[in-house]
Amino acid sequence: MYAHPDDESFVAGTAMKIADAGHDIALLTLTRGDAGLWFGKEEGAWTKVELAAERANEWTAAVRTIGYGRTRLLEWPDGGLASAPVDEVTAEIVAFIRELRPDIVCTFGPEGAGSEHDDHRAASFLAARAFARAAIADQYPDRGEPHLTRRLFFGASPYVPDMLLPSGTTTPTHVIDVSAYRERQAAAFECHRTQFKDRDFFHEVLERRQGREFFHLAIDRTGATPAHDDLFA
C-alpha cells in the first residue's frame, strides 16, 4: 500500500520475486499524484485532471510490468492525504484487505521513507490502522468478513553515514536479494514518464542498494522466529 503512482516501482524487485515464488501480489495506491509536476511540460500547461489521467495510465503500465494481480488506484487528495478523512480512507483499505485476505502487508515506514513526505507518512499510518482494524469484527462490518493478516512490513534502509536524511529511515530487519530483477524494475519506473524528474534519483537508489531491498518487520502475528531474507518464513 503506497501513496502515489511510481511509489510501487521503488520496491518492485521484492514484489517480482514474491510473484515468481508462487505468491499472489496486489497493489493499493491511495492517490493519483495529480499535485505533482509533469516532466517536459511548463507548469500551467496541464490541469490536475489531465495529470491524474496520465499518471493513472502510467501506473497501469507499471503494474503490468511488475506483474501485480489485483490492483486498485484510489482518488484521495495528492499532497493532502494527511488531512483526508481517516475513517473513510481506513474503510477503503480495510475492504481491500478483507477482499484479498493477504498473508503480509507492506507499506512505508512512519517516517515516510526518509523523505518526511506527509503523504508517505499518512499512507504508513493509514495502512497500519487498517491492518489492525481489518481483523476486528465490529470495525467496518459492512466492508467484508474480518481477516487477520500475519505480518506488517515497513520499507526500511540501512544507515549510510554520508547520506543523512532529515528524519533517518526505519532500521531493516529483513534484506531481500532482488539483483535478478533490476532491469525489469527499471522498466517499471520507465512507465512513469511524467515523473522523469526523479529518474536519476531512482537509479541512484537502486545503485546504492546494490541489488537489495530492505524491510522492517513492524508487526508479527505468526509467533515464529523470522528468517531475515524471506518476508514469509
Secondary structure, 3 states (H helix, E strand, C coil): CECCCCHHHHHHHHHHHHHHCCCCCCEEEEECCCCCCCCCCCCCCCCHHHHHHHHHHHHHHHHHHHCCCCEEEEEECCCCHHHCCHHHHHHHHHHHHHHHCCCEEEECCCCHHHHHCHHHHHHHHHHHHHHHHCCCCCCCHHHCCCCCCCEEEEECCCCCCCCCCCCCCCCCCEEEECHHHHHHHHHHHHCCHHHHHHHHHHHHHHHHHCCEEEEEEEEECCCCCCCCCCCCC
